[in-house]
């Protein structure tokens, strides 16, 4: 195959309206911002990607900052390079100063997508193939009054979702009532997770675990602040519910710290949080070697980042069933040509080249902001 070089790196800051106001970790928003990248090579082949910072992102990890970094620092460094030599691209980006992990991920993902298109294979096949033809998704329930949470849970179960995450953290007694009401509403056939987004103390987390010990919870996500690995370990030992580290995981080094602290039964991260597709794959391998299941996905995301996490998640048997890359369910529109539909709680893994989707340039222009 004739060698090619990167000719352009286009970067778009996208502000996508949400279907409702979403609250997480004590913060709320009705718009989610992400960064879309399109790399075009000298033979006119191209690849696309998107990354989506968390609700709690602050400088320098906001979408605005990531977009500026891609434009001002990464693009000048990679123009003229081979877009298919992912290792060399990653090394170049890694050598740059003050480069956010999300900015590196956006460019690496687009380069891999371009490579997949040129090879005529899906991202999943690029990673070795899907271990299952279908993937399942995890629904979510906000910090609602118990009665409303129960109604919401029943709606998710009726739609076909077999696992649900319950947001907690505002008030222990209200959280207990919410969890109990949800379990009563869905019966024993649905896996339930709960996520405190770092808002609990160790003492309150253990009290919660004791109060809901009959609710058969699948996992307790990040009950205490990310740096309190000793607190996570104590909750894991005493609480009787599997503990999952999320905010404690920011890169490969932090994953190793969690493993060394023996403070989690599971870990969670998305592609952008890992720093790209290949870093995510390496982190998945490390977690598997340590005996930790991985929950894949980022709660907010455009269709491209969602599909990337679907395909990465589908390529490993160590991924816990119930992907948390559910961003398309939270937004009003898409910037891809065909909207990704995961509303039934499952999806057949597509086999088209790359991400098996393309950009709608008119929609992209509509939602791009300065």
Secondary structure, 3 states (H helix, E strand, C coil): CCCCCEEEEEEEEEEEEEEEEEEECCEEEEEEEEEEEEEEECCCCEEEEEECCCCCCCCCCCHHHHHHHHHHHHHHHHCCCCCCCHHHHHHHHHHCCCCCHHHHHHHHHHHHHHHHHHHCCEHHHHCCCCCCCEEEECEEECCCCHHHHHHHHHHHHHHCCCEEEEECCCCHHHHHHHHHHHHHHHHHHCEEEEECCCCCCHHHHHHHHHHCHHHCEEEEECCCCCCCHHHHHHHHHHHCCCEEECCCCCCHHHHHHHHHHCCCCEEEECHHHHCCHHHHHHHHHHHHHCCCEEEECCCCCCHHHHHHHHHHHHCCCCECCCECCCHHHCECCCCECCCCCCCCCEEECCCCCECCCCECHHHHHHHEEC
